[in-house]
Amino acid sequence: MSWRKIPMKFPGTCIVCNEKIEVNEIGLWAKGLGVKHEKCAQINELQCIVCRGPAGCSKCEFQDVCDIQKVSQLCICKKCSEEKNSFVSYQKSLKKNFPLLNLNS
């Protein structure tokens, strides 16, 4: 999914930092994901393997010790991890996106 640079017609909330994006401010928008500040786009963010949204790296409890360039890119966001049967959802996403892993249920 690609992010589009747009002037905001309505106020919004950045999905990375949770701060307001004002009308006429330039934001980056992706259908189904939301908007974020241009400055927040420069922050490395993993994608949730289940919902494909941001994994929430800026709010992660392991942020201080995580090296995004070296860790597994198969992360899960807090919202998806707290859902019922989150591990099953994680496994299904892995099977769908990486069939060569041949995960057994």
N, C-alpha and C positions, 0 to 999 in steps of 0.2 A: 504494500500500500504506500502510495506516495503522499507526501505532505505538500499542500498548496499554500503559498504565501498570499494572504488576503488582508485588506483593510477591514477591520471589524465593523459590521453594521449594527450589531447589538453587543452589549457587554457580555463577557464570558468569563469562565474560570479556567485557568491553566491546569491541564491534567498532570503536569510535572510538579509544579510548586504550590498549587492550590490558591494562587493569588489572582486578583482580578485582571482581566484584559479589557481596557476601556474602549469605547466607541472610537473609531478612526485610528486606533493603534494597529500596527501590523501584527498579525498573528499567523501561525501555521495551523492549517486545518486538514483533517483527514476524515472522510466519511466513516461514521460508525465509531470513531475514536475520540473526536473532540478537537479542542484547540490548545495550543501552547505558545508561550512567548518565543520569539526568535532566539533570545539568549538561552532559554531552557532547551532548545533543540540541540545546542552544542554539548549538552550533558550526555554522556554515554548512558544509555538506558537499554536494558534487556527487554525482550518481548516475552509476554506470558505464552507458554506453549499451549495453554488451553483456550483462552479467549482472544489471543493475538494482540491484546492491548499492552500498554506499558506494564512492566513487572513491578514498578514502584521502587526502583533502586534508590531514589533519593530519600525514601522513608524506611528502607530495609534495616533490620536490626544488625545485619552483618556488614553494613556500608563501610565502616571504619577498617575492616580487615579484608574486604573483597577487592580483588583486582579483576575488573570486568573483562579485560583482555585475556585473562588466563582461566577463568572459571567456565563451567559448562554453560552453554547458551540455552539450555533446556530448563529455564526457570519458570516458576509459577507465581502469579500475583497473589496478594493477601486475600482479595475477595474470592478468587477461585479456590485457594487453599482452605478457606473456612466453610465452603459449601459441603453438603452431605455427599459422601462418596467421591471426595476430591482426588483420591489416589486412583480410583477407577477412571475418572475423567482424564487425569494426567496420562495414564497408560493408553487410553483410547487415542488421545492426541498424538502420542509418540508413535503408535502403530500406524496411524493415518499418515503422518508426515515422514516417518522413517521406517518403511516396511522392511528394510533389510535388517533391522535390529531384531526382528522375530521374537518379540516379547510374548511369553506364555502367561496366560491368565490363571 
